[in-house]
Amino acid sequence: MNLCSRSLATFLGLSLGVLAGCGEEKSDSSGPDDQVDEPLPSEGLNPGECTDGADNDGDGDFDCNDSDCAGSPDCSEANTPGGCSDGADNDRDGLFDCDDPDCAEDEACVGLDYEGDDPGECDDGLDNDDDGAIDCDDEGCEGFEGCEDDEAEEDCSDEIDNDDDGAIDCDDSDCDGSSDCEALGTATNPATTCLEIRDEGVFDSDGVYWINPDGADAFELYCSMSYEGGGWALISLLGTCSQGTIQDTVTDLTACSYLSPERVTRIASAGNEVMLRTGYTFYELTQYTLSVDSSAVEALRTTTGTWHNGAEWSDWDWAEPTCPVSDVVTGWPEMYMACGSTTGVHWIRQSAGFYFHQRTNNGGTGLNELATTWIR
């Protein structure tokens, strides 16, 4: 065989070997144990994924809004834009906004004072944040262990809904029976004056009410709520009586009596005006005069006062206001007499020891009227 024939045979052999190799499948000798599982995608798996603005795990939640980022320093309450004032628990640690220590240095929380932000504030009896709510009544103390079982009671006079039931003070059924909610002028809630009752508008009819001018003790008096603007307290009913008796209350409109000097001074100290009314029956007291300065009521604030002190009145004949010393009467119910004149006003004691208030006509004859004294 010549050289040319050998070369051709070699070429043909190699070509057939290549073709045969192309028809064989490559065998895989690796088994199941040799496979490596790829980790499932998770937000925050790689650094920066909780702040890159991308939904790296394709679950629809981005960055710190994805639960996978909970606990990441990038997602603390303070590191979330607006996280200290958005009302959300951004780092899911159970604490919101400024209640979360992460926000201690945030500008939204620096200097913020609320009940319970310092130890002991929820049981110290003080309103530490000046919002009107104390200790467990303040929302800032919610969760404080001393407040968990605390059931707020309604304070019936502070204008606050203490028990958060939507009803305030006397509108709350919890206040039923409270003295704070009894009508003004009653035995359990006496008024300072008849005028106070009128001003409150609870009662607008004439009648007997409870009064306590200075907090010492309460007593009943008849109040006129309709005459001359109302608010007048009756302190004497005399005049045509054969005898008038001293009383601790003046409520019987059929009996002549006058209030004790001690109680008159208390009522006068809370009042500003005096009115004298006369007529032929108690319900027909059509004639009256009013004090026009403070002298009249000031004279009733002591047990030795007199209307000979220059007191001025709106009507009636106050004849001979300048009297000899021997004729000047002093001390309730002796307040004034027309000094030797039979006309004018006589609010004096009779010689028989009975008190007799009246005014006389120009002829010096008594008008036989009932005479009453009032303070407002």
TIKEPA-143458 format. One record per residue (C-alpha): x, y negated, z; residue in three letters. Coordinates in nm, 4 decimals. Example, Ala and Ser with C-alpha at 12.3 -4.5 7.8 and 13.67 -1.06 7.14 Angstrom:
xx, yy, zz, rest
1.2300, 0.4500, 0.7800, ALA
1.3670, 0.1060, 0.7140, SER
! end
This chain:
xx, yy, zz, rest
0.0000, 0.0000, 0.0000, MET
0.1403, -0.3292, -0.0914, ASN
0.1463, -0.6363, 0.1288, LEU
-0.1589, -0.7848, -0.0263, CYS
-0.3716, -0.4778, 0.0443, SER
-0.2669, -0.4710, 0.4158, ARG
-0.3646, -0.8338, 0.4689, SER
-0.7078, -0.7742, 0.3242, LEU
-0.7696, -0.4743, 0.5487, ALA
-0.6646, -0.6717, 0.8565, THR
-0.8999, -0.9601, 0.7715, PHE
-1.1927, -0.7257, 0.7203, LEU
-1.1315, -0.5537, 1.0551, GLY
-1.1211, -0.8771, 1.2462, LEU
-1.4363, -1.0073, 1.0857, SER
-1.6311, -0.6946, 1.1688, LEU
-1.5165, -0.7196, 1.5331, GLY
-1.6396, -1.0761, 1.5601, VAL
-1.9737, -0.9901, 1.4118, LEU
-2.0155, -0.6995, 1.6492, ALA
-1.9447, -0.9249, 1.9482, GLY
-2.2095, -1.1729, 1.8431, CYS
-2.4786, -0.9129, 1.8757, GLY
-2.4106, -0.8230, 2.2414, GLU
-2.5877, -0.9903, 2.5468, GLU
-2.3693, -1.1345, 2.8167, LYS
-2.4259, -0.9473, 3.1392, SER
-2.4833, -1.1472, 3.4654, ASP
-2.3134, -0.9796, 3.7575, SER
-2.4342, -1.2308, 4.0191, SER
-2.7221, -1.1306, 4.2547, GLY
-2.9993, -1.3200, 4.4466, PRO
-2.7744, -1.3753, 4.7467, ASP
-2.5434, -1.5854, 4.5411, ASP
-2.8136, -1.8542, 4.4576, GLN
-2.7970, -2.2030, 4.6331, VAL
-3.1314, -2.3844, 4.7191, ASP
-3.1386, -2.7559, 4.6402, GLU
-3.2771, -2.9734, 4.9349, PRO
-3.6289, -3.1157, 4.8917, LEU
-3.6327, -3.4877, 4.8206, PRO
-3.6901, -3.7029, 5.1322, SER
-3.6966, -4.0804, 5.1862, GLU
-3.3845, -4.1659, 5.3828, GLY
-3.1997, -3.8471, 5.2998, LEU
-2.9271, -4.0567, 5.1476, ASN
-2.7878, -4.3794, 5.2954, PRO
-2.9787, -4.6917, 5.1961, GLY
-3.2937, -4.5142, 5.0807, GLU
-3.5071, -4.6698, 5.3586, CYS
-3.4347, -5.0199, 5.2308, THR
-3.3892, -4.9816, 4.8511, ASP
-3.7494, -5.0590, 4.7510, GLY
-3.7873, -4.7230, 4.5791, ALA
-4.0110, -4.4226, 4.6425, ASP
-3.7230, -4.1773, 4.6494, ASN
-3.9321, -3.8711, 4.7346, ASP
-4.2255, -3.9564, 4.5093, GLY
-4.4868, -3.9355, 4.7876, ASP
-4.6290, -4.2834, 4.7323, GLY
-4.4695, -4.4405, 5.0408, ASP
-4.1753, -4.6751, 5.0152, PHE
-3.8881, -4.7349, 5.2552, ASP
-3.9994, -4.7933, 5.6167, CYS
-4.3620, -4.7225, 5.5282, ASN
-4.2574, -4.3625, 5.4649, ASP
-4.2758, -4.1437, 5.7750, SER
-3.9446, -3.9860, 5.6707, ASP
-3.7780, -4.3138, 5.7676, CYS
-3.9180, -4.3111, 6.1228, ALA
-3.6310, -4.3520, 6.3641, GLY
-3.4018, -4.5024, 6.1062, SER
-3.2151, -4.8073, 6.2402, PRO
-3.3128, -4.9795, 5.9166, ASP
-3.6791, -4.9493, 6.0192, CYS
-3.6761, -5.0786, 6.3802, SER
-3.9516, -5.3266, 6.4720, GLU
-3.7078, -5.6156, 6.4458, ALA
-3.5478, -5.5044, 6.1173, ASN
-3.8813, -5.4848, 5.9383, THR
-3.9603, -5.8273, 5.7834, PRO
-4.2297, -5.9815, 6.0026, GLY
-4.2334, -5.6641, 6.2099, GLY
-4.2457, -5.8465, 6.5429, CYS
-4.5672, -6.0285, 6.4648, SER
-4.7611, -5.8093, 6.2195, ASP
-4.9632, -5.6123, 6.4732, GLY
-4.8158, -5.2830, 6.3517, ALA
-4.5961, -5.0212, 6.5159, ASP
-4.3405, -5.0243, 6.2361, ASN
-4.0953, -4.7813, 6.3964, ASP
-4.3689, -4.5550, 6.5336, ARG
-4.2402, -4.5605, 6.8889, ASP
-4.5778, -4.6504, 7.0385, GLY
-4.4857, -5.0143, 7.1002, LEU
-4.6165, -5.3055, 6.8966, PHE
-4.4550, -5.6369, 6.8109, ASP
-4.3170, -5.8217, 7.1155, CYS
-4.3952, -5.5271, 7.3431, ASP
-4.1178, -5.3391, 7.1617, ASP
-3.7702, -5.4026, 7.3120, PRO
-3.6355, -5.4140, 6.9545, ASP
-3.8052, -5.7550, 6.9257, CYS
-3.6549, -5.9035, 7.2395, ALA
-3.4339, -6.1407, 7.0408, GLU
-3.6739, -6.2024, 6.7542, ASP
-3.7798, -6.5669, 6.7214, GLU
-4.1459, -6.4609, 6.7366, ALA
-4.0906, -6.3243, 7.0863, CYS
-3.8170, -6.5340, 7.2437, VAL
-3.9641, -6.7396, 7.5254, GLY
-4.3046, -6.5674, 7.5004, LEU
-4.4543, -6.5326, 7.8456, ASP
-4.7288, -6.2826, 7.9105, TYR
-4.8665, -6.1004, 8.2103, GLU
-4.6573, -5.7901, 8.2669, GLY
-4.3471, -5.8918, 8.0719, ASP
-4.1512, -5.8924, 8.3967, ASP
-4.1624, -5.6221, 8.6664, PRO
-4.4267, -5.6675, 8.9324, GLY
-4.6407, -5.9175, 8.7394, GLU
-4.9384, -5.6841, 8.7089, CYS
-4.9979, -5.6570, 9.0816, ASP
-4.8721, -5.9858, 9.2280, ASP
-5.2097, -6.1640, 9.2387, GLY
-5.0829, -6.4442, 9.0123, LEU
-5.1783, -6.5692, 8.6680, ASP
-4.8235, -6.5566, 8.5339, ASN
-4.9064, -6.6629, 8.1771, ASP
-5.1729, -6.9219, 8.2711, ASP
-5.4417, -6.7694, 8.0511, ASP
-5.7041, -6.7453, 8.3255, GLY
-5.6702, -6.3672, 8.3736, ALA
-5.4848, -6.2172, 8.6692, ILE
-5.3018, -5.8834, 8.6956, ASP
-5.5094, -5.5948, 8.5586, CYS
-5.7697, -5.8330, 8.4158, ASP
-5.5041, -5.9565, 8.1701, ASP
-5.4629, -5.7683, 7.8414, GLU
-5.0862, -5.7873, 7.8873, GLY
-5.1148, -5.5356, 8.1715, CYS
-5.2891, -5.2693, 7.9640, GLU
-5.1091, -4.9429, 8.0215, GLY
-4.9621, -5.0489, 8.3555, PHE
-5.0072, -4.7481, 8.5809, GLU
-5.1631, -4.9543, 8.8567, GLY
-5.4315, -5.0703, 8.6154, CYS
-5.5318, -4.7418, 8.4581, GLU
-5.8116, -4.6733, 8.7045, ASP
-5.8865, -5.0348, 8.7850, ASP
-6.2458, -5.1262, 8.7149, GLU
-6.2731, -5.5016, 8.6837, ALA
-6.5520, -5.6607, 8.8825, GLU
-6.7373, -5.9641, 8.7593, GLU
-6.6533, -6.2849, 8.9425, ASP
-6.9870, -6.4618, 8.9373, CYS
-6.8614, -6.8193, 8.9286, SER
-6.5388, -6.8394, 8.7224, ASP
-6.6897, -6.8633, 8.3688, GLU
-6.4883, -6.5543, 8.2613, ILE
-6.6128, -6.2165, 8.1408, ASP
-6.4062, -6.0251, 8.3979, ASN
-6.5354, -5.6796, 8.3109, ASP
-6.5383, -5.7312, 7.9326, ASP
-6.9027, -5.6344, 7.8914, ASP
-6.9998, -5.9470, 7.6978, GLY
-7.1885, -6.1084, 7.9889, ALA
-7.0414, -6.3925, 8.1930, ILE
-7.1076, -6.4806, 8.5572, ASP
-7.4779, -6.4857, 8.6447, CYS
-7.5753, -6.3517, 8.3013, ASP
-7.4050, -6.0255, 8.4021, ASP
-7.6337, -5.7785, 8.5793, SER
-7.3435, -5.7051, 8.8169, ASP
-7.4098, -6.0483, 8.9671, CYS
-7.7721, -5.9764, 9.0532, ASP
-7.8156, -6.0677, 9.4176, GLY
-7.4950, -6.2717, 9.4345, SER
-7.5291, -6.5950, 9.6330, SER
-7.3530, -6.7678, 9.3424, ASP
-7.6516, -6.6846, 9.1263, CYS
-7.9316, -6.7834, 9.3591, GLU
-8.1104, -7.0983, 9.2489, ALA
-7.9655, -7.4164, 9.3934, LEU
-8.1680, -7.5387, 9.6915, GLY
-8.2469, -7.1941, 9.8325, THR
-8.1437, -7.0555, 10.1701, ALA
-7.8540, -6.8575, 10.0199, THR
-7.7405, -7.1405, 9.7931, ASN
-7.8250, -7.4734, 9.9576, PRO
-7.7628, -7.7981, 9.7737, ALA
-7.5630, -8.0915, 9.9016, THR
-7.8524, -8.3307, 9.8354, THR
-8.1971, -8.3390, 9.6788, CYS
-8.0365, -8.5355, 9.3971, LEU
-7.8041, -8.2454, 9.3175, GLU
-8.1040, -8.0156, 9.2764, ILE
-8.2674, -8.2653, 9.0416, ARG
-7.9475, -8.3030, 8.8390, ASP
-7.9078, -7.9260, 8.8032, GLU
-8.2551, -7.9125, 8.6513, GLY
-8.3403, -7.5820, 8.8181, VAL
-8.6341, -7.7318, 9.0077, PHE
-8.8192, -8.0460, 8.9065, ASP
-9.1182, -8.0369, 9.1409, SER
-9.1662, -8.2029, 9.4781, ASP
-9.1335, -7.9632, 9.7674, GLY
-8.9231, -7.8183, 10.0489, VAL
-8.5629, -7.7238, 9.9670, TYR
-8.2533, -7.6150, 10.1560, TRP
-7.9873, -7.8842, 10.2040, ILE
-7.6343, -7.8711, 10.3423, ASN
-7.4727, -8.2146, 10.3059, PRO
-7.1283, -8.1306, 10.4436, ASP
-7.0961, -7.7527, 10.4730, GLY
-7.1648, -7.7484, 10.8470, ALA
-7.5083, -7.5832, 10.8411, ASP
-7.8090, -7.5800, 10.6106, ALA
-8.1615, -7.6951, 10.6912, PHE
-8.4879, -7.7601, 10.5086, GLU
-8.6110, -8.0993, 10.3912, LEU
-8.8898, -8.2260, 10.1732, TYR
-8.7554, -8.3568, 9.8403, CYS
-8.9375, -8.5876, 9.5996, SER
-8.8311, -8.4999, 9.2451, MET
-9.0820, -8.7231, 9.0676, SER
-9.0913, -9.0641, 9.2355, TYR
-8.8508, -9.3398, 9.1228, GLU
-8.6286, -9.0977, 8.9313, GLY
-8.6473, -8.8174, 9.1900, GLY
-8.3820, -8.6705, 9.4169, GLY
-8.5105, -8.8355, 9.7380, TRP
-8.4847, -8.6644, 10.0799, ALA
-8.7576, -8.7429, 10.3355, LEU
-8.6153, -8.8301, 10.6799, ILE
-8.9238, -8.9748, 10.8526, SER
-9.3044, -8.9706, 10.8321, LEU
-9.4418, -9.2243, 11.0798, LEU
-9.6618, -9.5342, 11.0666, GLY
-10.0167, -9.4965, 11.1956, THR
-9.9214, -9.2069, 11.4203, CYS
-9.9858, -9.2358, 11.7892, SER
-9.6665, -9.0456, 11.8436, GLN
-9.3740, -8.9325, 11.6322, GLY
-9.1436, -8.6509, 11.7408, THR
-8.7785, -8.5853, 11.6688, ILE
-8.7236, -8.2798, 11.4491, GLN
-8.4374, -8.0863, 11.2904, ASP
-8.6390, -8.0707, 10.9677, THR
-8.9058, -8.2927, 10.8156, VAL
-9.1271, -8.0616, 10.6138, THR
-9.4744, -8.0857, 10.7668, ASP
-9.6519, -8.3583, 10.5729, LEU
-9.9471, -8.3634, 10.8139, THR
-9.7465, -8.4368, 11.1306, ALA
-9.5625, -8.7535, 11.2256, CYS
-9.1941, -8.6838, 11.2811, SER
-8.8459, -8.8125, 11.2135, TYR
-8.5174, -8.6342, 11.1526, LEU
-8.2593, -8.6239, 11.4293, SER
-7.9940, -8.9014, 11.4182, PRO
-7.7163, -8.6421, 11.3795, GLU
-7.8694, -8.4994, 11.0635, ARG
-7.9586, -8.8426, 10.9278, VAL
-7.5937, -8.9462, 10.9471, THR
-7.4946, -8.6310, 10.7564, ARG
-7.7495, -8.6918, 10.4797, ILE
-7.6631, -9.0618, 10.4581, ALA
-7.2927, -8.9778, 10.4234, SER
-7.3766, -8.7813, 10.1079, ALA
-7.6207, -9.0455, 9.9764, GLY
-7.6110, -9.3927, 9.8243, ASN
-7.9631, -9.5381, 9.8418, GLU
-8.2526, -9.5862, 10.0813, VAL
-8.6208, -9.6101, 9.9905, MET
-8.9134, -9.7105, 10.2174, LEU
-9.2617, -9.6074, 10.1030, ARG
-9.6015, -9.6770, 10.2558, THR
-9.9595, -9.5840, 10.1758, GLY
-10.2817, -9.4539, 10.3228, TYR
-10.2136, -9.0844, 10.2656, THR
-9.8891, -8.9012, 10.2074, PHE
-9.9732, -8.8430, 9.8423, TYR
-10.0714, -9.2091, 9.7921, GLU
-9.7520, -9.3831, 9.9014, LEU
-9.7914, -9.6544, 9.6390, THR
-9.5958, -9.9370, 9.8048, GLN
-9.2185, -9.9142, 9.8193, TYR
-8.8927, -10.1028, 9.8365, THR
-8.5391, -9.9936, 9.7431, LEU
-8.2057, -10.0903, 9.8906, SER
-8.0053, -10.2914, 9.6374, VAL
-7.6639, -10.2619, 9.7992, ASP
-7.4763, -10.0089, 10.0116, SER
-7.5440, -10.1822, 10.3452, SER
-7.8713, -9.9987, 10.4105, ALA
-7.7325, -9.6467, 10.3669, VAL
-7.4100, -9.7359, 10.5483, GLU
-7.6161, -9.8343, 10.8540, ALA
-7.7630, -9.4836, 10.8583, LEU
-7.4184, -9.3214, 10.8549, ARG
-7.3709, -9.4062, 11.2239, THR
-7.5972, -9.3551, 11.5234, THR
-7.5779, -9.7267, 11.6104, THR
-7.6436, -9.8785, 11.2660, GLY
-7.8931, -10.1563, 11.1904, THR
-8.0443, -10.3161, 10.8823, TRP
-7.9709, -10.6519, 11.0373, HIS
-7.6285, -10.6034, 10.8756, ASN
-7.7225, -10.8058, 10.5692, GLY
-7.8816, -10.5165, 10.3809, ALA
-8.0782, -10.6364, 10.0805, GLU
-8.3970, -10.4858, 9.9394, TRP
-8.5914, -10.5019, 9.6151, SER
-8.9281, -10.5998, 9.7721, ASP
-9.1329, -10.6706, 10.0839, TRP
-9.1154, -10.9522, 10.3363, ASP
-8.8020, -10.9195, 10.5469, TRP
-8.8862, -11.2213, 10.7630, ALA
-8.6267, -11.3923, 10.9822, GLU
-8.3273, -11.1763, 10.8980, PRO
-8.1228, -11.3670, 11.1561, THR
-8.2315, -11.2553, 11.5001, CYS
-8.1259, -11.3298, 11.8571, PRO
-7.9027, -11.0586, 11.9887, VAL
-8.1765, -10.9495, 12.2260, SER
-8.4112, -10.8818, 11.9336, ASP
-8.1732, -10.6821, 11.7146, VAL
-8.2597, -10.3129, 11.7133, VAL
-7.9921, -10.0507, 11.6414, THR
-7.9651, -9.6776, 11.5946, GLY
-8.1972, -9.4560, 11.3914, TRP
-8.4932, -9.4677, 11.3884, PRO
-8.4783, -9.8259, 11.5238, GLU
-8.3389, -10.0103, 11.2233, MET
-8.5124, -10.3489, 11.1797, TYR
-8.7778, -10.5829, 11.3099, MET
-8.9015, -10.9182, 11.1909, ALA
-8.7532, -11.0951, 11.4929, CYS
-9.0410, -11.2739, 11.6614, GLY
-9.2466, -11.2892, 11.3445, SER
-9.5583, -11.0821, 11.3149, THR
-9.5126, -11.0531, 10.9398, THR
-9.2607, -10.8421, 10.7599, GLY
-9.0950, -10.5083, 10.8178, VAL
-9.0900, -10.3400, 11.1577, HIS
-8.8900, -10.0139, 11.1703, TRP
-8.8708, -10.0074, 11.5510, ILE
-8.9467, -9.8237, 11.8764, ARG
-9.2715, -9.8993, 12.0535, GLN
-9.2666, -10.0078, 12.4129, SER
-9.4343, -9.6814, 12.5076, ALA
-9.1324, -9.4961, 12.3744, GLY
-9.2892, -9.3847, 12.0485, PHE
-9.1338, -9.4694, 11.7134, TYR
-9.3507, -9.6835, 11.4952, PHE
-9.2608, -9.7851, 11.1396, HIS
-9.4815, -10.0319, 10.9582, GLN
-9.5020, -10.3493, 10.7602, ARG
-9.7522, -10.6223, 10.8446, THR
-9.9466, -10.8679, 10.6332, ASN
-9.9101, -11.2428, 10.6465, ASN
-10.1660, -11.2625, 10.9259, GLY
-9.9584, -11.0370, 11.1445, GLY
-10.2013, -10.7484, 11.1283, THR
-10.0632, -10.4017, 11.0798, GLY
-10.1709, -10.2490, 10.7522, LEU
-10.2397, -9.9129, 10.9177, ASN
-10.0337, -9.7345, 10.6573, GLU
-9.8232, -9.4246, 10.6727, LEU
-9.4580, -9.5275, 10.6580, ALA
-9.1849, -9.3008, 10.5198, THR
-8.8055, -9.3269, 10.4911, THR
-8.6018, -9.1569, 10.2159, TRP
-8.2352, -9.1198, 10.1244, ILE
-8.0873, -9.0436, 9.7822, ARG
! end
